C-alpha cells in the first residue's frame, strides 16, 4: 500500500467531461487532492471497483489502486495492451504468464466499445479539443485547451489507430476505477507515464467488454 499526495490547482467544473469524453476501488492507497471541486462527491459505492471519495475542508481524500505485476496467461506478444472494461483494468503483457496491471476509468453507459486497434501515435502533455458531440452535450466548454496540469488528457496520451479514442492520463485521479468517459481509457498521470514509456508505436491494443 502506498500513500500519494497530489497537489493541484483549482479544477474547473467545465472539465468534468474530461478528455475524450468525461463520478466516486476499495483497497489500494489513499490519495489527497488539494483542489475543491464544485460537484458532489461521496463514499457511496456501486461495485467494489468504484472508487470512494470524501470531501474534506482540505480537498478530496480518495482511494487509489496501485499498478502491480500479476499472473496473467495470454497468447498475445509482450508489449500488447489488453483493456478489461468490465473489471476496469488495463494489462500490459510482459510475457511468461505475467502482466503489469493498471486501474483505469472507462466509458460510461452508452459510450463503451470493444475491438482491436494499434497505437498510432504518442504525445506528451497533449492538447485537448472537445469533439462536436461533447460540445453539443456542454456548449460552455472551451474549444481548445493547451497541454498542462489542468488539461483533461493529463500527462500523456496513446492514440488508437485513426479513431478519436485514446488511452490517456487525467486531471481527476479520484475518478479512476469508475465509468465516466465517452469511450476513452483513463489512467492516473503516474500510471500513464509508466505505460507511455513502455509502449511502442504500433503496439497492439485489445479492448474487451
KELUM-432297 format. One line per field, with one value per residue: residue number from 1; x, y, z of N, C-alpha, C, O in turn; residue in three letters. Coordinates in steps of 0.1 Angstrom, whole numbers, plus 5000, padded with zeros to 4 digits. Example, Ala and Ser with C-alpha at 12.3 -4.5 7.8 and 13.67 -1.06 7.14 Angstrom:
// residues 2
n: 1;2
n.px: 5132;5128
n.py: 4943;4978
n.pz: 5078;5071
ca.px: 5123;5137
ca.py: 4955;4989
ca.pz: 5078;5071
c.px: 5132;5129
c.py: 4967;5000
c.pz: 5078;5079
o.px: 5142;5134
o.py: 4967;5011
o.pz: 5085;5080
res: ALA;SER
This chain:
// residues 209
n: 1;2;3;4;5;6;7;8;9;10;11;12;13;14;15;16;17;18;19;20;21;22;23;24;25;26;27;28;29;30;31;32;33;34;35;36;37;38;39;40;41;42;43;44;45;46;47;48;49;50;51;52;53;54;55;56;57;58;59;60;61;62;63;64;65;66;67;68;69;70;71;72;73;74;75;76;77;78;79;80;81;82;83;84;85;86;87;88;89;90;91;92;93;94;95;96;97;98;99;100;101;102;103;104;105;106;107;108;109;110;111;112;113;114;115;116;117;118;119;120;121;122;123;124;125;126;127;128;129;130;131;132;133;134;135;136;137;138;139;140;141;142;143;144;145;146;147;148;149;150;151;152;153;154;155;156;157;158;159;160;161;162;163;164;165;166;167;168;169;170;171;172;173;174;175;176;177;178;179;180;181;182;183;184;185;186;187;188;189;190;191;192;193;194;195;196;197;198;199;200;201;202;203;204;205;206;207;208;209
n.px: 5008;5005;5009;4998;5003;4987;4990;4971;4959;4930;4903;4885;4850;4840;4856;4847;4837;4860;4887;4883;4862;4845;4829;4827;4886;4878;4904;4939;4958;4954;4948;4954;4939;4943;4925;4893;4865;4836;4815;4794;4808;4811;4811;4797;4794;4790;4799;4825;4847;4843;4856;4861;4854;4859;4848;4866;4876;4901;4903;4899;4898;4908;4905;4930;4942;4972;4994;5005;5025;5011;4999;4991;4978;4982;4980;4990;5016;5045;5042;5018;4987;4960;4927;4904;4873;4851;4860;4876;4904;4936;4959;4993;5011;5036;5048;5056;5035;5028;5018;5016;4994;4971;4949;4919;4898;4867;4845;4813;4779;4766;4787;4807;4830;4844;4871;4899;4929;4957;4985;4988;5001;5020;5018;5032;5019;4994;4974;4939;4910;4877;4853;4826;4803;4807;4807;4781;4768;4777;4778;4793;4819;4854;4869;4893;4921;4952;4981;4989;4988;4961;4947;4923;4933;4956;4989;5001;4993;4981;4973;4948;4948;4932;4911;4891;4896;4915;4941;4948;4960;4948;4932;4917;4922;4908;4886;4894;4888;4861;4832;4832;4839;4837;4843;4871;4901;4912;4940;4958;4980;5006;5006;5000;5022;5041;5031;5032;5060;5067;5054;5053;5050;5027;5021;4999;4965;4939;4906;4883;4849
n.py: 4988;5022;5057;5086;5120;5145;5176;5201;5227;5248;5230;5233;5231;5228;5209;5184;5165;5156;5142;5125;5125;5131;5094;5087;5024;5002;4992;4993;5024;5055;5088;5123;5153;5187;5204;5220;5208;5216;5199;5173;5149;5116;5088;5066;5035;5017;4993;4970;4979;5006;5038;5052;5084;5113;5144;5170;5197;5203;5194;5167;5134;5103;5069;5048;5025;5009;5002;4969;4940;4910;4876;4865;4849;4847;4846;4866;4887;4900;4934;4939;4956;4950;4958;4955;4963;4957;4949;4970;4973;4976;4957;4953;4933;4912;4888;4853;4845;4867;4900;4936;4953;4979;5002;5016;5042;5040;5041;5056;5044;5036;5045;5028;5005;4980;4961;4958;4975;4996;5014;5044;5069;5088;5111;5137;5155;5163;5185;5194;5191;5195;5172;5176;5162;5163;5190;5196;5183;5199;5230;5251;5244;5250;5256;5247;5234;5239;5217;5206;5208;5212;5201;5179;5155;5148;5138;5122;5107;5080;5073;5057;5040;5054;5065;5085;5077;5073;5063;5077;5102;5119;5148;5144;5123;5109;5097;5074;5040;5041;5045;5068;5083;5092;5070;5068;5056;5060;5066;5072;5100;5092;5065;5065;5077;5058;5036;5048;5051;5025;5015;5010;5027;5013;4992;4965;4968;4956;4958;4948;4939
n.pz: 5000;4992;4998;4983;4976;4961;4947;4934;4912;4914;4901;4872;4869;4844;4832;4838;4821;4809;4789;4762;4764;4794;4889;4933;4945;4964;4987;4980;4979;4998;4985;4981;4972;4966;4954;4953;4943;4924;4923;4936;4959;4972;4995;4987;4971;4941;4930;4940;4926;4922;4929;4961;4975;4994;5006;5021;5043;5033;5008;4985;4996;4985;4972;4958;4935;4933;4905;4896;4892;4879;4878;4846;4821;4787;4751;4737;4723;4741;4752;4742;4748;4768;4774;4800;4802;4817;4843;4848;4844;4830;4811;4806;4786;4797;4791;4796;4812;4827;4836;4837;4857;4856;4871;4858;4844;4826;4797;4802;4806;4775;4761;4759;4743;4721;4707;4683;4680;4672;4686;4673;4676;4699;4726;4746;4773;4759;4738;4742;4723;4724;4710;4685;4695;4722;4727;4720;4740;4762;4757;4769;4773;4768;4735;4729;4747;4760;4765;4798;4834;4841;4820;4806;4794;4807;4815;4795;4763;4744;4712;4694;4665;4637;4650;4674;4698;4728;4751;4780;4804;4833;4849;4870;4892;4912;4900;4888;4882;4879;4857;4835;4812;4776;4762;4760;4776;4808;4829;4860;4862;4869;4863;4835;4825;4831;4815;4790;4786;4783;4761;4726;4694;4672;4687;4697;4706;4726;4733;4756;4764
ca.px: 5000;5013;5001;5001;4999;4985;4988;4966;4953;4915;4899;4873;4839;4838;4864;4841;4836;4873;4893;4876;4848;4845;4819;4832;4883;4883;4917;4949;4962;4946;4955;4948;4939;4940;4915;4880;4856;4822;4805;4793;4815;4806;4817;4788;4799;4780;4805;4838;4857;4841;4865;4854;4859;4854;4851;4871;4880;4914;4902;4893;4905;4902;4912;4938;4948;4985;4997;5013;5027;5002;4999;4982;4980;4978;4988;4995;5030;5048;5040;5004;4978;4946;4918;4892;4865;4841;4866;4883;4918;4944;4970;5004;5016;5051;5052;5058;5023;5029;5014;5015;4980;4968;4935;4915;4884;4862;4833;4801;4769;4763;4799;4817;4832;4854;4877;4913;4935;4971;4989;4992;5010;5022;5021;5034;5011;4987;4963;4926;4900;4865;4846;4813;4793;4809;4803;4767;4764;4780;4783;4801;4833;4864;4871;4907;4928;4966;4985;4993;4982;4946;4942;4917;4940;4966;5004;5005;4982;4983;4962;4944;4945;4927;4899;4892;4898;4928;4945;4954;4960;4936;4934;4907;4926;4898;4876;4900;4881;4847;4828;4829;4843;4829;4849;4885;4905;4920;4948;4964;4991;5018;5004;5001;5036;5048;5027;5037;5074;5069;5046;5059;5040;5024;5017;4985;4956;4927;4896;4872;4838
ca.py: 5000;5034;5069;5096;5134;5152;5190;5206;5240;5246;5223;5238;5222;5225;5198;5172;5156;5153;5140;5121;5124;5127;5103;5080;5010;4999;4987;5003;5035;5067;5099;5135;5164;5200;5212;5220;5206;5222;5189;5165;5136;5108;5075;5055;5027;5008;4980;4971;4986;5020;5044;5060;5097;5120;5158;5175;5211;5204;5189;5153;5122;5092;5056;5046;5011;5010;4992;4958;4928;4900;4864;4868;4840;4853;4842;4878;4890;4910;4947;4941;4962;4944;4965;4948;4974;4952;4950;4983;4971;4975;4948;4954;4919;4911;4875;4843;4845;4879;4913;4947;4957;4993;5005;5026;5046;5036;5048;5055;5037;5041;5050;5017;4999;4969;4959;4957;4986;4998;5027;5051;5079;5091;5126;5142;5167;5167;5195;5188;5198;5187;5168;5182;5156;5167;5204;5195;5180;5210;5241;5260;5240;5257;5249;5242;5235;5236;5207;5211;5201;5213;5195;5166;5144;5145;5139;5115;5101;5070;5074;5044;5039;5066;5069;5096;5071;5074;5059;5089;5105;5127;5158;5140;5110;5103;5091;5062;5029;5043;5046;5083;5089;5090;5059;5068;5049;5069;5062;5083;5105;5084;5053;5067;5080;5045;5029;5055;5048;5011;5012;5015;5030;5001;4982;4960;4972;4948;4963;4938;4943
ca.pz: 5000;4991;5000;4974;4979;4948;4948;4921;4912;4914;4889;4866;4867;4830;4828;4844;4810;4806;4777;4751;4766;4808;4893;4932;4945;4977;4987;4974;4987;4998;4979;4985;4962;4973;4947;4959;4932;4925;4922;4949;4960;4983;4998;4982;4960;4934;4930;4947;4917;4921;4939;4971;4976;5006;5006;5034;5042;5027;4994;4983;5000;4976;4971;4946;4934;4926;4895;4901;4883;4883;4869;4835;4810;4774;4739;4730;4724;4751;4747;4739;4758;4769;4783;4805;4806;4827;4856;4849;4845;4818;4813;4797;4786;4799;4787;4806;4820;4836;4830;4846;4857;4859;4874;4848;4842;4813;4792;4809;4799;4762;4754;4759;4730;4722;4694;4683;4673;4674;4690;4661;4679;4714;4728;4760;4777;4747;4738;4741;4716;4725;4698;4683;4703;4736;4728;4719;4754;4770;4748;4776;4773;4759;4722;4729;4760;4758;4774;4811;4846;4841;4808;4809;4789;4816;4812;4783;4756;4733;4702;4689;4651;4632;4658;4683;4711;4734;4764;4785;4818;4838;4860;4881;4895;4921;4892;4883;4888;4876;4843;4834;4799;4764;4755;4762;4787;4816;4840;4867;4855;4872;4855;4821;4822;4831;4804;4778;4784;4779;4749;4713;4683;4665;4697;4696;4718;4725;4742;4758;4773
c.px: 5009;5004;5007;4996;4998;4982;4983;4960;4938;4911;4886;4862;4836;4846;4858;4839;4849;4876;4885;4862;4844;4833;4820;4833;4887;4896;4926;4951;4952;4955;4947;4949;4935;4929;4902;4870;4843;4811;4805;4801;4810;4813;4809;4795;4788;4786;4819;4849;4854;4850;4856;4861;4852;4858;4856;4874;4893;4914;4896;4903;4899;4911;4919;4944;4961;4987;5006;5014;5019;5004;4988;4985;4974;4987;4993;5009;5033;5047;5026;4996;4965;4938;4906;4883;4855;4847;4875;4897;4924;4956;4981;5011;5031;5056;5054;5047;5023;5024;5014;5001;4979;4953;4931;4901;4880;4850;4821;4791;4765;4775;4810;4818;4842;4859;4892;4919;4950;4974;4995;5002;5010;5024;5022;5026;5003;4977;4950;4916;4887;4858;4832;4803;4795;4804;4787;4761;4766;4786;4793;4815;4842;4866;4884;4914;4943;4970;4990;4985;4967;4939;4936;4924;4952;4980;5008;4992;4987;4971;4960;4940;4942;4914;4902;4895;4913;4929;4953;4954;4948;4940;4923;4910;4916;4887;4881;4892;4866;4845;4823;4832;4833;4836;4864;4888;4915;4928;4953;4976;5004;5017;5006;5015;5044;5044;5032;5052;5077;5063;5053;5048;5039;5020;5002;4977;4943;4918;4885;4862;4838
c.py: 5012;5046;5080;5110;5141;5167;5195;5219;5237;5241;5229;5228;5219;5213;5184;5161;5150;5150;5137;5122;5125;5124;5101;5067;5007;4992;4997;5014;5046;5078;5112;5146;5176;5208;5210;5219;5213;5212;5180;5152;5129;5095;5063;5048;5019;4994;4982;4978;5001;5027;5051;5074;5104;5135;5162;5190;5213;5199;5175;5143;5110;5080;5055;5032;5012;4999;4981;4947;4916;4888;4867;4859;4846;4848;4854;4881;4901;4924;4950;4947;4956;4952;4957;4958;4970;4953;4962;4982;4972;4967;4951;4940;4919;4898;4866;4843;4856;4891;4924;4952;4971;4994;5017;5031;5043;5044;5045;5048;5043;5045;5039;5011;4988;4967;4958;4969;4986;5012;5034;5063;5081;5106;5128;5155;5172;5178;5187;5197;5190;5184;5175;5176;5160;5182;5205;5192;5191;5221;5251;5256;5248;5249;5243;5244;5231;5225;5213;5204;5202;5207;5182;5154;5140;5146;5133;5110;5091;5070;5061;5045;5053;5071;5081;5090;5071;5067;5071;5091;5113;5137;5155;5125;5102;5095;5077;5050;5030;5044;5060;5089;5087;5079;5058;5061;5058;5062;5074;5088;5097;5071;5055;5070;5067;5037;5035;5051;5034;5008;5018;5018;5017;4990;4978;4964;4964;4954;4953;4943;4935
c.pz: 5000;4993;4991;4978;4965;4951;4935;4923;4912;4901;4884;4865;4853;4825;4833;4833;4806;4792;4765;4754;4780;4810;4907;4933;4958;4976;4980;4984;4988;4992;4983;4974;4969;4966;4954;4947;4934;4924;4934;4948;4972;4985;4993;4971;4954;4933;4937;4939;4916;4932;4949;4973;4988;5006;5020;5032;5034;5013;4994;4988;4992;4976;4958;4946;4926;4915;4901;4890;4888;4874;4859;4823;4797;4763;4732;4733;4735;4744;4743;4751;4757;4779;4787;4811;4817;4841;4858;4852;4831;4821;4802;4797;4787;4793;4799;4817;4831;4829;4841;4845;4863;4862;4864;4850;4828;4809;4800;4800;4786;4754;4754;4746;4732;4708;4695;4675;4676;4679;4678;4664;4694;4715;4743;4762;4765;4749;4738;4733;4717;4712;4697;4693;4718;4737;4727;4733;4764;4762;4756;4777;4764;4746;4721;4742;4757;4768;4787;4822;4846;4829;4811;4804;4797;4810;4799;4776;4745;4724;4695;4674;4646;4639;4667;4697;4715;4747;4770;4800;4822;4848;4871;4885;4905;4913;4886;4890;4885;4861;4841;4821;4788;4756;4756;4775;4795;4827;4848;4859;4857;4864;4840;4816;4821;4819;4791;4775;4780;4765;4736;4703;4675;4674;4695;4708;4716;4737;4743;4767;4785
o.px: 5018;4992;5019;4985;5009;4971;4990;4956;4933;4915;4876;4865;4830;4842;4865;4839;4850;4868;4879;4852;4835;4830;4813;4844;4898;4899;4922;4948;4943;4967;4936;4960;4925;4924;4899;4866;4838;4800;4815;4802;4806;4821;4813;4800;4779;4778;4823;4859;4863;4850;4845;4874;4841;4870;4849;4875;4896;4924;4887;4915;4887;4923;4915;4950;4960;4981;5013;5006;5019;5009;4977;4995;4962;4999;5000;5015;5024;5051;5022;4999;4959;4942;4898;4884;4851;4840;4880;4903;4918;4963;4977;5018;5038;5068;5054;5049;5018;5026;5014;4996;4984;4945;4939;4893;4888;4846;4818;4793;4762;4774;4821;4809;4848;4853;4898;4913;4955;4966;5006;5010;5001;5032;5015;5026;5005;4972;4950;4915;4886;4858;4827;4794;4785;4798;4781;4751;4758;4799;4800;4824;4837;4865;4886;4912;4945;4965;4996;4978;4960;4927;4942;4922;4959;4982;5017;4981;4997;4960;4970;4929;4948;4907;4913;4896;4922;4919;4963;4947;4938;4950;4922;4903;4916;4879;4874;4891;4858;4854;4812;4827;4823;4835;4869;4880;4924;4923;4951;4981;5012;5028;5012;5019;5052;5053;5036;5056;5087;5068;5057;5037;5049;5016;4994;4982;4936;4922;4878;4864;4829
o.py: 5013;5045;5082;5111;5142;5169;5194;5224;5226;5246;5230;5217;5208;5208;5174;5150;5139;5154;5145;5120;5117;5121;5107;5061;5009;4986;5007;5013;5047;5079;5111;5147;5177;5217;5199;5230;5214;5215;5181;5146;5135;5092;5052;5054;5014;4984;4993;4981;5008;5022;5055;5075;5101;5138;5159;5195;5224;5199;5172;5143;5109;5081;5061;5028;5015;4988;4984;4946;4913;4889;4871;4862;4848;4846;4852;4877;4909;4926;4961;4944;4955;4953;4953;4962;4978;4958;4964;4988;4968;4969;4952;4937;4925;4897;4870;4842;4854;4892;4921;4955;4975;4988;5026;5025;5044;5053;5034;5045;5055;5048;5042;5012;4986;4971;4958;4972;4976;5021;5030;5066;5077;5112;5123;5164;5183;5180;5176;5209;5179;5193;5180;5183;5162;5185;5214;5198;5194;5222;5259;5264;5253;5237;5234;5255;5219;5224;5224;5194;5193;5207;5173;5143;5130;5153;5137;5108;5094;5067;5054;5050;5063;5080;5086;5098;5071;5065;5074;5083;5113;5136;5163;5116;5090;5088;5070;5050;5021;5043;5064;5100;5080;5080;5047;5060;5063;5052;5085;5080;5095;5067;5046;5067;5065;5031;5028;5049;5031;4998;5030;5012;5011;4979;4987;4962;4965;4954;4950;4950;4937
o.pz: 5008;4991;4990;4984;4959;4957;4925;4934;4910;4890;4892;4860;4850;4814;4831;4836;4800;4783;4759;4746;4781;4822;4915;4930;4963;4966;4976;4996;4979;4993;4986;4968;4976;4972;4959;4942;4946;4925;4942;4937;4982;4976;4994;4962;4960;4935;4940;4944;4911;4943;4946;4972;4992;5005;5030;5021;5030;5006;5003;4984;4992;4979;4948;4956;4914;4916;4911;4881;4900;4863;4862;4816;4796;4765;4722;4743;4738;4733;4740;4762;4746;4791;4778;4822;4826;4851;4869;4861;4821;4831;4790;4807;4779;4790;4810;4829;4842;4817;4853;4834;4873;4855;4862;4858;4819;4816;4804;4789;4785;4742;4749;4738;4742;4698;4706;4664;4681;4676;4673;4655;4701;4708;4751;4754;4760;4760;4734;4737;4711;4703;4707;4698;4725;4747;4733;4737;4773;4761;4749;4782;4754;4746;4713;4748;4753;4779;4787;4819;4852;4827;4817;4809;4795;4800;4793;4782;4738;4729;4691;4671;4649;4634;4668;4707;4707;4754;4764;4807;4815;4855;4880;4882;4905;4919;4880;4902;4888;4853;4845;4818;4790;4743;4754;4784;4789;4832;4843;4851;4848;4859;4833;4805;4812;4812;4782;4764;4774;4758;4736;4704;4672;4670;4693;4719;4705;4748;4734;4777;4794
res: UNK;UNK;UNK;UNK;UNK;UNK;UNK;UNK;UNK;UNK;UNK;UNK;UNK;UNK;UNK;UNK;UNK;UNK;UNK;UNK;UNK;UNK;UNK;UNK;UNK;UNK;UNK;UNK;UNK;UNK;UNK;UNK;UNK;UNK;UNK;UNK;UNK;UNK;UNK;UNK;UNK;UNK;UNK;UNK;UNK;UNK;UNK;UNK;UNK;UNK;UNK;UNK;UNK;UNK;UNK;UNK;UNK;UNK;UNK;UNK;UNK;UNK;UNK;UNK;UNK;UNK;UNK;UNK;UNK;UNK;UNK;UNK;UNK;UNK;UNK;UNK;UNK;UNK;UNK;UNK;UNK;UNK;UNK;UNK;UNK;UNK;UNK;UNK;UNK;UNK;UNK;UNK;UNK;UNK;UNK;UNK;UNK;UNK;UNK;UNK;UNK;UNK;UNK;UNK;UNK;UNK;UNK;UNK;UNK;UNK;UNK;UNK;UNK;UNK;UNK;UNK;UNK;UNK;UNK;UNK;UNK;UNK;UNK;UNK;UNK;UNK;UNK;UNK;UNK;UNK;UNK;UNK;UNK;UNK;UNK;UNK;UNK;UNK;UNK;UNK;UNK;UNK;UNK;UNK;UNK;UNK;UNK;UNK;UNK;UNK;UNK;UNK;UNK;UNK;UNK;UNK;UNK;UNK;UNK;UNK;UNK;UNK;UNK;UNK;UNK;UNK;UNK;UNK;UNK;UNK;UNK;UNK;UNK;UNK;UNK;UNK;UNK;UNK;UNK;UNK;UNK;UNK;UNK;UNK;UNK;UNK;UNK;UNK;UNK;UNK;UNK;UNK;UNK;UNK;UNK;UNK;UNK;UNK;UNK;UNK;UNK;UNK;UNK;UNK;UNK;UNK;UNK;UNK;UNK
